[in-house]
Amino acid sequence: MSGTGVWVAVGLTAAGCYLVKLLGLSVPATVLERPVVRRLAALLPVALLAALTAQQTFSDGSALLLDARAAGLGAAAVALLLRAPFLVVIAAAVLVTAGVRALAG
């Protein structure tokens, strides 16, 4: 893609994002106050984050992959189950991932 084509794509993407935001702001308040919409708005970010985490942890292109990242995610899950503070959860994930990578060579 040429330099001009990249900027056209960036401009179109920015305009599209702005239009989606504008569309969201024009939704009537009565629609947003419905229980189903409130529940969906609460659960959708969690579902998207979980999907992104799973995709980044367990895939390499189109193949399923179990490596040090999966061990780190497991350590973070255990730390969360033990109700550890957020920084401890992150530290556990980092340390386990680094340890598995160091041991695996």
N, C-alpha and C positions, 0 to 999 in steps of 0.2 A: 504494500500500500504506500502510495506517495505521501510526502509531507502534507500536501494540501488535503488529501483524502483523510488523513488522520485528524486534521483539524475540523473537517466537515463532520466526521463521526463524533468527535468530542462535542461540537456545537449541537448536533442533533440529539445526542444523549442528554446534554444539559437541558435543552428545551423540553425533551420528553419528561425528564425528572420534574421540571417546573410544572408542566401540565398535570402530571399525576398528583403533585402536591396541591395544586389549585383545585383539582377535582375532589380531593379528600377534604379540603376546607369548605367545599360547597355542599357537602352532605348535610341534610337537615338534622337538627338536634334530636328530633323524635326518633330517627333511625339509630342514632348513636346511643340512645338511652335504653334500647331493647336489651333484655338479659342475654340473649344469644350473641348479639354483637359485642357486648361487654366481655363475655366469657371468651369469645374468639379473639378479641383484642388482647386479652390477658395471656392466652395460651400460644398464640401464633409466634411471638418472638422466641419463646422457649423452644418450640418445635423447630424453628429455623436454626437456632443456635445448636441444638442437638444434632440436626442433620449435617450442618457444616462441620461440627466436631467429628462426627462419625466419618464423614467423607475425607477429611484431612488426616484422620488417624489410621483408618483401615484400608485406604486405597492408594494405588500408585498408577495413575492413568486409569486403565479399565480393569486392573487386576486387584483382587483382594490380597491384602498384605498384613501380616502380623509381625511387628518388629518392636523395637524399643519404645516407640510412641504408644503402642497399646499397653505396655507395662506401666508407663508413666500415667496414662489415663486411668488404669486400674488403681494405682497408688493414690491418685487424686480422689477417686471414688471412695476408697477406704477412708481417707482423711475426712471427706465430707460426711460419711456415715458416722464417724467419730465426733462430728461437730467441731472440727478444728477451724481456727480462724483462716480467713481467705489466704493470707500470705503463707501460712503453713501448708495449705493445700497446694499452692503453686510451688513452694519449695520441695514438697514431697514428690510432685510430678517431675520436676526438673532433676532432682537428685536420682530418682529411680531410672529415668530415661538415660541420663548420663552414665549411671552405673552399668546398666544393661549394655549400652553401646561400648563402654570400655571393656567389659568382660567378653563381649562377642567379637571384639577386634575390629 
